[in-house]
Amino acid sequence: MLGSLSKAALLLLAVALPTVSAENIISSTSLNPCQDESSFSATLFNVAFTPANKSLGFEITGVSSISGNVNAELELLVYGYSALKENLDPCSNKDLEGMCPMNAGNLNIKSNLDISDDVLNSIPGIAYTVPDLDATVRIKIFSADSKAQLACVEAELSNGHSVYQKAVGWTTAVIAGLGLFASAITSGLGHSNTAAHVAANAMSLFGYFQAQAFAGMMAVPLPPIVSSWTQNFQWSMGIIRVGFLQKMATWYQRATGGTPTTYLSTLSTTSIEVQKRSLALNPRALQRLVARDTTTTAANRVVLHGIERVGFRAHMETTNIFFTGYCFFIIFVLLVVIGVVAFKFICEGLVKAGKMKGDKFVDFRNGWRTVLKGILFRIILIGFPQMMVLCFWELTKRDSAGEVVLAIFTLITMLCILGWASSKVIRIAQRSITMHKNPAYILYSDPVSLNKWGFLYVQFKAAAYYFIVPILGYILIKAMFIGLAQGSGTAQAIALVLIEAGLLIGVSVMRPYMDKKTNGFNIAICACNFLSAIFLLVFSDVFNQPGIVTGVMGVVFFVYNAVFAFVLLLMVLISSGFAVFTKNPDTRYQPMRDDRGSFIKSQTQLTTELDALGATARGEGKGTHPRTGIDDDDDAFSANSAEQQRQMANKEGFTEHYQPAPPRSPVANNFNNQHDSMSSMGQPPSYYGRTSPAPSNGGYGRTASLRSEGQYRAANNSSPWQRGAGYDH
């Protein structure tokens, strides 16, 4: 039987990465039923073949309801291919004399056999090193008289090597974090164009990692190599084992009325199986095995799938998964807040000590509270997929009353925060379009809006400022299917194909991102996610394909995702390195066609033809048109004094060059005072060779409302802002 493993080795020879091990071993830890109402079941099954001492040790505890003479059929499946099939007659085989005849009752076998050199030499060395060996031994027992099939059991073989490695998870996490860190540092140094590109790519990379984690969380029977590969990215869902955190989760669950599972502490008496494609039970049979809404028989046998499979492979009790993910999200938020505050005081200390120039990170130091708010919003966006999946799943599991309350509170809070932020962006952009015929004007000229809400739109071109809404909807719907539909892997797979196809079509047609490279980066990710969804649909056995097809496709899934992830990591790492270590990294990127660079405050080099107007938009210069109050909730400004508005501007971190607005009349008086407002306006500014007398007060000199200003512009000049990527395509 073991000699036939050479056929499995050939299928993975091209992609296998042999690893060094102190001792070669082939083992199995679960004996699983493969037919409905099997007459034999095992509650404990451990088999290990160790070539170093030529021994085969096994321990089996089970229950049999078979009595009388039987025949058996042994089949070896390698990546779904039937590599060996042999008929066994217990009455004519002295090694199986205990099965002739079979007796009903409990079965307890514990033995250690010596293996001959002939069998040892027939096993190829690569069988011990191929990662995630997909080999299964299946035994069917038939009645010798009626030929009816009485039982079917199968054992999955493993050599202990896997593509699931902690080093892979740490590497991907560190590189994704470096991308976000590099973008923050670059933005603080004034290179806004570079920061936007690096941040957009880092966020897209993080989204790809979360998509891979989603694939592993689906209740689809996955080939071993696919299950192991997707396990590398479960850190992005907060599924990380920490000893004291597991104790805290167990305590909290018990304190709030829950009952923790004890799978990890009862492995010596319970057979635990993580659902794989070789589990040949139909859905109805699988439901009959379900306990605690997953899979448990009455005979101490547990089958885990979907999110519980992921948690168990991370060595976590399944009832601790939600609380662990929730805690890691909260810990991440606290660490970021502490880091930002510490960086603020470190910078101030270095400047006072003369160790750092006073113009370094000046925007961050002056408006660090607003920057911190924007960072917190960005963290909520990063954690949105994680918490949506875990919260929806917790609502179906209800591990304890306290955890259900946490799930509901987190769901409502995150949806409200991101919904409010998205609505603010849309309202600000629409106001900018009304006033200046270009959404980029206010979105990028007002420092408060850019620092607080910019995480939602800087990665998109000006006209696609609203595209964050479809992205959030895509994540929410996807999370609902994965979190709420754990009982049907097929439904999840079909839904995922449709969801990923919709996003791919939308991104490919609209091309909403800031430039061609960023669009290509994200289209490639969407295409890869769509292809992965198709593979998951195949893994669900909805097409009833041969096992060899599923086995080969599992290897292909791992290969193309591993190559794609490596390329993305390399691109983000290189761009982050250029951003941090290059003196002027903005030279690597062309100016945005929506002219956002002309509007952004503290831009060091302005190369577009709208430089002067950009300075005016940013409020750089005495008597210019103000930007204070843009982020207010009300559409109209109250008649505050100039001194009050100056104090507000200083509070938000603006520099001394940022002048407050003259008081303006409320919108309610707009129509009554329209004539007076229009007569008090100065001449419009000159654009591209047109001359106009300057206003006597050095600025616009208008006290009309925003609506009157928009009407004036529409009636008296064709706005030069209606240009660039926001309107070209």
Salt bridges, closest charged atoms under 4 A:
ASP36 OD2 - ARG288 NH2 3.86
GLU75 OE2 - LYS85 NZ 3.99
ASP117 OD1 - LYS54 NZ 2.68
ASP134 OD2 - ARG277 NH2 2.85
GLU154 OE1 - ARG138 NH2 2.91
GLU156 OE1 - LYS276 NZ 3.49
GLU273 OE1 - ARG301 NH2 2.87
GLU308 OE2 - ARG292 NH1 2.44
GLU308 OE2 - LYS397 NZ 3.99
GLU348 OE2 - LYS344 NZ 2.82
GLU348 OE2 - ARG365 NE 3.42
ASP363 OD1 - LYS601 NZ 3.42
ASP399 OD1 - ARG292 NH2 2.41
GLU500 OE2 - LYS478 NZ 2.62
ASP515 OD2 - HIS197 NE2 2.49
ASP586 OD2 - HIS191 ND1 3.58
ASP594 OD2 - ARG596 NH2 2.99
ASP595 OD2 - ARG723 NH1 3.10
GLU609 OE2 - ARG723 NH2 2.40
GLU620 OE2 - ARG618 NE 2.91
ASP631 OD1 - LYS424 NZ 3.95
ASP631 OD2 - LYS452 NZ 3.27
ASP633 OD1 - LYS424 NZ 3.53
ASP635 OD1 - ARG431 NH2 3.22
GLU643 OE1 - ARG646 NH1 2.72
GLU656 OE2 - HIS657 NE2 3.66
ASP676 OD1 - HIS675 ND1 3.83
GLU709 OE2 - HIS625 NE2 3.66
GLU709 OE2 - ARG702 NH2 2.92
GLU709 OE2 - ARG713 NE 3.95
ASP728 OD2 - ARG593 NH2 3.05
